[in-house]
Amino acid sequence: MNKDERFQKLLDSYKSNTKMNIILLLAEMKKMTVTQMADHIKVSRSNLYHFVSQLVDDGILNEPEVVPKDNYVEKYYTLNESLFGAEQFEGLKESFINSNPDEIRSVLTSFLLGQAFNLKMLADKIMACGEDELMKIKESLMLGDSFLSYSVSNIGNHPNMKKLIQEIEEELEREDPETYPSNPVIRYLFVALPYL
């Protein structure tokens, strides 16, 4: 399978809300069994196995790591990380540009529903936090290292969205990495759809 076919397979998987949720879940949790995924993704286990198998066949998930247990084996799935990351964005963008309106609708809808799933995972993690962790989050918010925001504004207020995003990215790069715990994960989500 060549690179263009791989990006098309990835884009096709983004059209499915269940496949998008599997990808987001594995991006967050790193490796999981289908049984573990079923605790988060509300589809039947047989359907989940079907979607996971398709993602493995398409090269989006790696072949499972088989771990023998007493009388059975567990299969742990991971993302094929070579398909993800900033350097792969241009290939995926090219596939998206060549999509028809129905494909664009499917990808955008699945992406937004996937982000709702992603936010629910984060909310579940916060619900499970102990007092010490919550105080660290509070301190981070007070120091300006974290923020929560939502706004809807007129496109006239932001005529150059690329410039605004670039300024935000530059601000994130200025953060002092020594103030973060080891292996920090920073999550940010920007959605700018001016024609809705």
C-alpha positions in Angstrom: 0.0 0.0 0.0 1.5 3.3 -1.1 1.5 6.5 1.0 -1.5 8.1 -0.8 -3.6 4.9 -0.3 -2.6 4.9 3.4 -3.8 8.5 3.8 -7.0 7.7 2.0 -7.6 4.7 4.4 -7.0 7.0 7.4 -9.4 9.6 6.0 -11.9 6.9 5.3 -11.6 5.7 9.0 -12.3 9.3 10.1 -15.7 9.0 8.5 -16.8 6.4 11.0 -17.6 7.7 14.5 -16.7 4.4 16.1 -13.3 4.2 14.3 -12.6 7.8 15.2 -13.3 7.0 18.9 -11.0 3.9 18.8 -8.2 6.1 17.4 -8.8 8.8 20.0 -9.0 6.2 22.8 -5.7 4.6 21.8 -4.1 8.0 21.4 -5.0 8.7 25.0 -4.5 5.2 26.6 -1.6 4.0 24.3 -2.6 0.3 24.3 -5.8 -1.6 25.1 -7.7 -4.8 24.5 -11.1 -4.7 22.8 -12.7 -5.6 26.1 -11.1 -2.5 27.7 -12.2 -0.3 24.8 -15.8 -1.6 25.2 -15.9 0.1 28.6 -15.6 3.4 26.8 -17.1 2.9 23.4 -20.8 2.0 23.6 -21.1 -0.5 20.7 -21.4 -4.3 21.0 -18.2 -6.1 21.5 -18.6 -8.0 18.3 -19.0 -4.8 16.3 -16.0 -3.3 18.1 -13.9 -6.4 17.1 -15.1 -5.8 13.5 -14.0 -2.1 13.5 -10.7 -2.9 15.2 -10.0 -5.7 12.6 -10.6 -3.2 9.8 -8.3 -0.7 11.4 -5.6 -3.3 11.6 -6.1 -4.4 8.0 -5.9 -0.8 6.9 -2.6 -0.4 8.8 -4.0 2.3 11.1 -3.6 0.0 14.1 -0.6 -2.3 14.6 -1.0 -6.0 14.8 -2.0 -6.8 18.4 0.6 -7.7 21.0 -0.5 -11.1 22.3 -0.1 -11.6 26.1 -0.7 -15.1 27.4 -2.8 -15.3 30.6 -3.8 -18.4 32.6 -6.2 -20.1 30.2 -6.5 -17.4 27.5 -4.6 -14.7 25.7 -5.2 -11.0 25.7 -4.6 -8.9 22.5 -3.4 -5.4 23.1 -3.9 -2.9 20.2 -1.8 0.3 19.6 -1.9 3.0 17.0 0.5 2.9 14.0 2.1 6.1 15.1 3.9 6.6 11.8 0.6 7.7 10.3 0.1 10.5 12.9 1.9 13.7 13.7 2.6 17.1 12.1 4.8 15.6 9.3 1.9 13.5 8.1 -0.6 16.3 8.1 0.0 17.4 4.5 -0.7 14.0 3.1 -4.0 13.8 5.0 -4.9 17.3 4.0 -4.3 16.5 0.4 -6.7 13.5 0.7 -9.3 15.7 2.4 -9.0 18.4 -0.3 -9.9 15.7 -2.9 -13.0 14.6 -1.0 -16.5 15.2 -2.2 -19.1 17.1 -0.1 -20.6 13.9 1.4 -17.1 12.7 2.5 -16.4 16.2 3.9 -19.6 16.1 5.9 -18.8 12.6 7.3 -15.3 13.5 8.3 -16.2 16.8 10.0 -19.2 15.2 11.8 -17.1 12.3 13.0 -14.3 14.6 14.1 -16.6 16.8 16.2 -18.4 13.8 17.7 -15.0 12.3 18.4 -14.0 15.5 20.3 -17.1 15.2 22.4 -15.9 11.6 23.2 -12.4 13.0 23.9 -13.8 15.6 26.3 -15.9 13.0 28.1 -12.7 10.9 28.7 -11.0 14.0 30.2 -14.1 14.7 32.4 -14.0 11.0 33.6 -10.3 11.4 34.5 -11.1 14.6 36.4 -13.9 12.8 38.3 -11.4 10.2 39.3 -8.8 12.7 40.5 -7.9 12.8 44.2 -7.6 16.1 46.2 -3.9 16.4 45.5 -4.3 16.2 41.8 -7.2 18.6 41.8 -5.1 21.1 43.8 -2.3 20.8 41.1 -4.9 21.5 38.4 -6.2 24.5 40.4 -2.6 25.8 40.8 -2.0 25.3 37.1 -5.1 27.4 36.2 -4.1 30.1 38.7 -0.6 30.4 37.2 -2.0 30.6 33.7 -0.4 27.3 32.6 -3.9 26.0 31.8 -7.0 27.6 30.7 -10.6 26.8 29.8 -12.4 28.9 27.3 -15.2 28.9 24.9 -16.4 31.7 22.7 -18.3 32.4 19.5 -17.3 35.5 17.7 -17.9 37.3 14.4 -15.5 36.4 11.6 -14.8 40.1 11.3 -13.2 40.1 14.7 -10.7 37.5 13.5 -10.1 38.2 9.8 -6.9 36.2 9.7 -7.5 32.9 11.6 -4.1 31.5 10.6 -2.3 34.5 12.3 -4.4 34.0 15.5 -3.5 30.2 15.6 0.1 31.0 14.9 0.2 33.5 17.9 -1.4 30.9 20.2 1.1 28.2 19.1 4.0 30.7 19.7 2.6 31.4 23.2 2.5 27.7 23.9 6.1 27.3 22.8 7.2 30.1 25.2 6.1 28.0 28.2 8.9 26.9 30.5 9.1 23.1 30.2 10.8 22.9 33.6 7.5 24.0 35.2 5.8 20.9 33.9 5.9 17.4 35.4 7.9 14.8 33.5 6.4 13.8 30.1 3.7 16.5 30.1 0.7 16.1 27.8 -0.8 19.4 26.6 -4.2 19.2 25.0 -5.6 21.9 22.9 -8.6 22.0 20.6 -9.3 24.8 18.2 -12.4 24.6 16.0 -12.8 27.4 13.5 -15.7 26.8 11.1 -16.8 30.3 9.9 -19.5 29.2 7.5 -21.8 27.5 10.0 
